[in-house]
């Protein structure tokens, strides 16, 4: 029958053990088919009053052995016809072109084997005349051959479809990786520009504080540069970066900002887009803290619930525009969420209720299977 190597082109995504199981399944199905054919032939022979039922078993065995050889040969030979699968009529024309040659060879071979077995067993060899045998056996072989060609065409068409699907999925994955890397790298100059802006605003008024911020920024950028090579990272690693950023901003604004952290410990291993939480926190500083002299309370939360991770940054000083327009960081983050999770992830800006202290909430949600 078909060897594991013969299935490589049909199921290229399966490993060696899976291919061996597939071949075993084909072999068992083929043997069961042969047993059923032999059983039906013997039953018909016995009901018609014939003797020596073993002769029927011999007939079916020789037919199935030779048919198996035809199947294997066609399986291997038809690989070169895959380029015609999109034109079925041409594929079938090429495969059926061998039928006029294979049919008489099949009849000659099976009767030759039967004669050898009967001769070795000392049984008389009596067959109908060859013209009669050919008229009787060739149509049966032709029906079998055409049916197998249909099955074969279906299997190879499925293989071609599956191969295209796998290639499309690999290409999509590579495209997503490249797109995510590009989007993540875009955040570095954006983040650096805002951080340097913060330091520049303190150089003349408070050089010592500016120097402290610059040292912290250097340490943060080293960590951020490594993280930016990864489109995603664990929430624990993301929090380490965001806390470094928060320290810089707290150093700058002093008593004008107070940050509270609420993090679900079970969510620390969940993977999030790199610098995602930093973008939300930066948005709060830009639109709330920087625009008011009063103290601003910021709440950073990470909550995992029923397979979904929600990251949010609330402030009590921001004012949401009537038609909010996301900036560079938020727009970038929205595109990355779409690439990674499609409709299963999202990002929103909403006004908080007066009972909650007012302000703005920036929130993102994404699947978390950790």
PyMOL commands that set and color helices and strands:
alter all, ss='L'
color gray80, all
select helices_A, chain A and resi 4-7+16-47+54-84+88-96+99-121+130-200+207-227+235-256+265-267+276-289+328-344+354-356
alter helices_A, ss='H'
color red, helices_A
select strands_A, chain A and resi 232-234+257-263+271-273+296-305+308-315+346-351+360-367
alter strands_A, ss='S'
color yellow, strands_A
deselect
rebuild
show_as cartoon
